[in-house]
Amino acid sequence: MITKHHATELVLKWLLNAEREMNAFGSALPGYSEKEHLHLVIVESETEEHDFGWVFYWTSREYLETNEIRYALGGNAPLIVDRRDGSIHPTGTARLTSEYVDDYKRHRA
């Protein structure tokens, strides 16, 4: 079993990898080269604890600090971390998070 602290560290590592990929992504769109790099962070106040583990919500630090839409992310689905083994399970954005959580509970081995 892992602690919330360890789960948080795992998510931060996951976010760092996602951040590197996101900021390295190239594009032929005009003005893309001037695009600011964003930094991904956990929205601590939204973290949920469940019997199976935790649900972590995340966004860009820039959006969290300024609330400016230009820093908002799309597709930043919450992450489920299983307390048994520290496995990370991205959810989705098409349904309510509670539905993904219920699905995870039902299908958890």
Secondary structure, 3 states (H helix, E strand, C coil): CCCHHHHHHHHHHHHHHHHHHHHHCCCCCCCHHHCCCCCEEECHHHCEEECCEEEECEEEHHHHHHCCHHHCCCCCCCEEEECCCCCEEECCCCCCHHHHHHHHHHHCC
